[in-house]
Amino acid sequence: MPIIVLFYEENGLSLHEIFILKSIYSVILVSLDIPTGYLADAWGRKNCLLTGCIIAFFGFVWYSFSATFSAFFIAEILLGIGQSLVSGADSALLYDTMLKYNRENEYLKYEGKVTMIGNFSEAFAGIFGGLLATSSLRLPFYCQAGVAFLGIPASLFLQEFCIKKHIENPIRNIFAIIRYSLITNKPLCHDILFSGIIGTATLTMAWFVQPVLMYIDLPTAWFGVIWTILNLTVGIAALYSDALNSKLGENRTYALILLFIAGGYLSVAYSLNYFSLLLLFLFYIVRGFATPILKGYINRQTFSEMRATVLSIRNFIIRLIFAVMAPFIGWLNDAFSLAFALQITALIIFVPGLLFLFLQWKKE
């Protein structure tokens, strides 16, 4: 990520072409998230994880030896397919493993560890990737292909406990799961939609961080440092998500997540100076808590035979809301100001979030 735009420009791509590449990746994820989630339920989580890792590995290999827009286009398609196969199947396999050993109450602790390891890896990879790029902008891609390869033997050692069933009509079954998740099971629907709103909020803030740093005139040399510390913050907070949830309980945890996420946008909007760095760290702490906790709430209300599909519905909603909201937020930033864009985003997040928060309290 820290060097990707430089890599594209070195290979002659314009900014317009770069955005097209990122768009095709998002389109692949949005269109395949739910079908591949269902595939993980019907064909097996391990099979999907293994296949996804293989396709992603070839995607990075393709990137490593490509130098044209059309070649990068194919690589983005491969990476999108690989990610969609992994999305949902990983958390579903983890929860089913905990369920097998009657330790599902420890799911949050392990999902938190997964989030921590992922963010720690991303933070340090950003540092080492930048160092590798000083030698060659292509060198980080060679190393990334090697890292992606490690997922293949790792997935071979996984053990699956969910019994796969033969489905006569997959399309009908997918729509049946969607109907159950978003219409029939009201509490699950509220959890999925609330989690989708919060997930969109944290994803959107990730794209706001660099404009905020630019607005406060932070020296460019510090961008990578701040980015690394923010990722470490998410990882550390995720490790303690289980303890927070146990201490506060479901209702108060929901309220804390919504207030700090929406409030984070407002506080940054009214403090566009160096104090906003502290506010961003607080926002990322809550982000670290929110991801494993909200996934845990969804898993707790889901049957094993549809778990990966339901988690993929959550991911689909996050990306769909972001795809609709992001251009509008970007226009607000360009037409008015960064502060105004942050304020409107807070409103967009808070109003529906508060609605689903009340619905959850009503359920209790």
N, C-alpha and C positions, 0 to 999 in steps of 0.2 A: 503493500500500500504506500509506504513513504516514497517509493521511486517509480511507481507505475506510470504516472503521467510523463515523467522524463523518458522512460523506456519507449512509450508510444511516440513521443515527439522525435526521438532519435531514429525511429523507423518511419518517419514521414507522415504520421497521422495528424489530422486537424482535430480541434476540440470537438467539432460536430461529429466526427467519426468515432471519437472516444466515447461520447455520450450514447451513440448508437450501440456500441459494443456493450456498455453497461445495461442498456435497455433490453437487449436480446437476452442477456443473462437473467434479468428480472422476469421477462415474459416466460422463459422456460420454467423458472421456479413456480410462478403463479399457475401456469397451465398444468404442471405435472405434480405439484405438491400433494393434492388429494389422491389422484390415481396411484402414485407411488406409495403413499401411505397405506392405501388399501392393498396394494401388491405385497407390502411387508406383512400385513395381517394374513393374507391368503397364501402367499408363497413362502414366507418366513422372513423374520427380521435379519437373521444371519446372512441369508442369501442376498437380501437387498443391500446390506452393509458391505458385503464382499464385492458385489457387482458395482456398487457406487464407488468404492475405493479404486477398483480397477479402471473404471471410466475416468474418474478424476485424475488418476495417475497419467493416463494417456493424454488427457487434456493439458496437463502441465508439460509433458514431453513435447506435445505439438506446439505449445507456446514457445518452448525453449529453442526450437529450430525454425520458427516462423518470423517473417519480416514484412508481411503485407496485411492490409485490412481484411481481405477475404480469408486468409489463413487464421488471423486472430478471431474472426467471426466463428469459424469452425471450432476453435479452441474454447470459446465462450459457451457454445452449445454443449460441448462435451462436459465442461465444468458444471453447467447448469443441471444437466441430467444426473451427473454424479452426486451433486449436492442434494437434489430432490430425492434420490434413492436413500440417502443417509438421513435426511430430515424426518424426524418423527420415529423412525425405526430404532434409533439409538436410545432415546429416553424410554420407549416402550419396552425394549429388551432389558434395560436396567430395572424398570419397575417390576416386570415379570420375574426377574431373578430374585429381587427382594421378596416378592410374593411367594415364590417357591419355598424359601427358607423361613417363612413367617416373620419377616423383618421389614415389612412394608412401611412401618412407622419410622424406619431409618432412611427411607428414600430421599428425603430432603437433604440429609447430611451428605449422601453420596452424589446427588445431583449438584449440590453446592461445590463438592470437590471437583467434579467434572468442569463446572464453570470456572472455578479458580485456576485449574491447570490450563484450560483453554486461554484465559486472559493473560496468565503469566507467560505462556508460550508466545502469544501474540505480541506482548510487550517486548520481550527479549528478542524475538524475531525481527521486530522493527529496528532495533539497535544494530543487530548483526547484519540484517539485510542492507541497511544504509552503508555499513562499512564495506560489505562485499561490492556494493554498487560503485564505490570509489575506484575499484579496479576495473569492473565491467558491469554495465547495466543488465547484461544477460546472465551474469553469474548467479544472482539471486534466484533466477528461474531454474537453473540447473539444480541448485540446492533444494528448491521447493519441490521439484520432481522427486528428489531423493526422499524428502520428508513424506510426501504423498504416498510413495511406495511402501513405507512402513505400515500404512493402514491395511495393506493386503495380508501380510502374515498375521498381523494383530487380529483381524476379523476371522481368520481361519481358526484361531484358538477360542473363539467365543462359543458358548453353549446356550442353546435355546430351549425353553421349557414350555412355551405356548404351543398347544396342539393345532396344527394347520388343518383346515377343512376344505374339502372340495366344494366349490361354489358353482352352481349351474348357470347363474346369470350374474356376472360380475357387475355390469353397469347398474342393474336394478339394486344390487346389494349396496353399491356405493351410495346411491341416492337414499336407500333405506337408512344407512348410517348417518348421512347428512341430516335427514329428517329427524332421526332420533336425537342427534346432538344439538340441533338448533331449533327444534319445534317441540318434540315429545317430552324430552327431559329438560324442563325449564331451569332447574338449578345448574345443570351442566352447561346449558346455553348461556346463562348469565356469566358463568365462570370463563367460558371460551371468549365471549365478547369483551368482558372486562380485561382479560389477559391480552386480547388482540389490541385493545386501545392502549394499554400500558406498553406493550411491545412496540407499537408504532411510535409512541412518545419517546422511548429510549433510542429507537433507530433514528428518528428525526433529529434528536439532540446531537447524535454523533456527527450529523452533517452540519450542525450549527457551530460546533466547537471551533473549527478553523476560521470561519468568518468572525467569531467573537475574538479570537486571538489576534486576527488582523485588525479589527476595530480598535482594540486597546493598544495597538502598536507594540505588541510583544516582539522582541528580536527573533528573527527567523530561526536562529540556532536553538531557541528554546522550544520550538514547536514539537520536535521529536521527543524532547524530555517530558513535556506536559502530556503528550499522547501516551507515552510509556507509563507514566505515573497514574493516569486515569485508568488504564487497563489493569494495572496492579491493584488499584483501589477496588475495582469490580471483583477481581479474583479473591481478595481478602474478605470483602463483605459477603460474598457468596458462601464462603466457608462457614460463616456464622448464621446463615439463613435459618437453619433448623432451630437453633437456640432462640432466635428472635421470635419465630412463629410459635414455639412452645410457651414462651413467656407472655406474649401479647394475646394469643388466640386468633382465630380466623377473622372475626369482625374488625378488631382493632388493627390487625395487620393490613387488611384491605384499606382501611381509612388512612393509615400512615402512608402506604404506597401512593395512593391517589393524591393526598395533600402535598407530599414532598415532590412528586413528579410534576404535577401542575404548578405548584408553588415554585419549583425550581426554575421553570420558564419565566414566571413573573419576576422573581427576584433577580435573575440575570438581566432581564429587560430593563429593570430600573437601576441596575448597578453595572453599567458597561464601563468598567474600569478594572484595575488589578484585583479588586475585591471579588470580581466575578469568577476568578480562578478558584477561590475557596468555595464559592457556590456550586461550581461545576463538580468539584470533588465530592461535595455533599450529595449532589444529584447522582453521581456515579456510585456512591455507597448504596443508595436506595435501589439503583438499578441492579447492583449485585445481589441484594436481598430478593428483589422482585422476581427475577427469572426462575430460579429453582422453586420458590414458594408457589407461584401461580401454576407452574407445570405440575407440581405436586397436587394441588387442589383438583386439577383436571383429571389426573391419573386416578385419584381416589374414587371418582364417580364413573369410571369407564371400565367396561368389560375387556378382558385380555384379547378376545378375538377381534376387537375393533380399536384397540388402543392406539396403534400407529396411525390409523386413518384419522382419528379424532385429534391427535396432536398435529397432524398435517393440516387439518381444517383450521386450527389455531394459527399456524404459520401462514396459511393462505390468506386469512383475514388480515394479518399484520401487513403483508406485502400489498394486498389489495387496497387497504386504507392508505398506506404510504404512497402507492402509485397515484391515487386520486388526489391526495392532500399535498404532496411535495411540489408539484408545479405551481399550485396556488400560493403556497408559502413562499416559494422562490420569487413569484411575481410581487407579493407584498413587500419583500425585502428590496427588490429593485425599484418598485414604484414609490414606496414610502420610506421605510427605514428598517434596520435590523431590529430595533427595539419593538416596533409595531408588529413585525412578523412574529417575534417571540410572544408578544401579548396575545395575539390572535390564536397562536398555536396552543397556548395555555387554556384559552376558552374552548377551543375545539376538543381538547383532551378532557377538560374538567366536567363539562356538561353531560356528555353521555356516560363518562366514568362515574359521576355521582348518581345517575339514574340506576346503573347496574349495581352500584354499592347499596342503594336503598332496597333494590330487589333482593340482594343477598341477605340483608338484615331482615326483610320480610319473611324470607325462607326460614331463617333461624327462629 
